[in-house]
Amino acid sequence: MAGFFHQYYLTVMAPAIAALVGIGLVTMWQDYRRGGWRSWLLPIAVVATTAEQVFLLSVY
């Protein structure tokens, strides 16, 4: 579409995105501490996020 983001929309979405990240982090931490197959979600998410950021930053 436009190829850029409006400051207003980013500002309006920031609190909701921060809340979702916080909820997800707490949930994954609790699952990590319990054990089982869901305990692998937190390490996988951290590795995937790190790999994505390295890929995005390598372009610049």
C-alpha positions in Angstrom: 0.0 0.0 0.0 1.6 3.3 1.1 4.9 1.8 2.3 5.0 3.9 5.5 3.3 4.1 8.9 1.6 7.1 10.3 2.8 8.2 13.7 -0.7 8.3 15.1 -1.5 4.7 14.3 1.7 3.5 15.8 1.0 5.5 19.0 -2.5 4.2 19.3 -1.5 0.6 18.8 1.6 0.6 21.1 -0.3 0.0 24.5 -2.3 -2.9 23.1 0.8 -4.5 21.5 2.7 -4.0 24.8 -0.1 -5.7 26.7 -0.2 -8.6 24.3 3.6 -9.1 24.5 3.4 -8.9 28.3 0.6 -11.5 28.5 2.4 -13.8 26.1 5.7 -13.5 27.9 4.1 -14.3 31.3 2.2 -17.3 29.8 5.3 -18.7 28.1 7.3 -18.2 31.3 4.8 -20.1 33.3 4.7 -22.9 30.7 8.5 -23.0 30.7 8.6 -23.5 34.4 6.0 -26.3 34.4 7.7 -28.4 31.8 6.3 -30.6 29.1 6.1 -29.8 25.4 5.0 -26.2 26.0 8.2 -25.4 27.8 9.9 -25.3 24.5 7.8 -22.4 23.3 9.8 -19.7 25.1 13.3 -20.7 23.9 11.9 -21.2 20.3 10.3 -17.7 20.4 13.5 -16.1 21.7 15.7 -17.9 19.0 13.2 -17.1 16.2 12.9 -13.4 17.3 16.7 -13.1 17.4 17.1 -14.7 14.0 14.5 -12.4 12.5 16.2 -9.3 14.0 19.6 -10.4 12.8 18.1 -10.9 9.3 16.4 -7.5 9.3 19.5 -5.7 10.5 21.8 -7.4 8.1 20.0 -5.6 5.2 21.2 -2.3 6.7 
